[in-house]
Amino acid sequence: MRGAGVDADFRATGQTGIMIAGSGMPMDAVISDFVAGAAEILSPDAAADHWDVIEGQGSLFHPAYAGVSLGLLHGSQLGCLRRALATSAGQAIACSGAT
């Protein structure tokens, strides 16, 4: 995204992502009651044209991982998930506010 001139940061939530990015928060070490708050800390308020690409954890459909995934969605100040999931690879994504 940065190569395309987009103001973006990668927010790591797992050990491998943290090793690659150099910073982040290992969500599997956060008590489940506080995952949403940890995700909020991980993705601070930013300018409207800034993107935080947040590393996912597990699956919403797997009972063992849904709590962490949902906590990431709740806490990350989500603005563009539906459109990002419905967009084909390589297609431009434009969001303004929650969609």
Secondary structure, 3 states (H helix, E strand, C coil): CHHHCCCEEEECCCHHHHHHHCCCCCHHHCCHHHHHHHHHHHCCCCCCCCEEEECCCCCCCCCCCHHHHHHHHHHCCCCCHHHHHHCCCCCCCCCCCCC
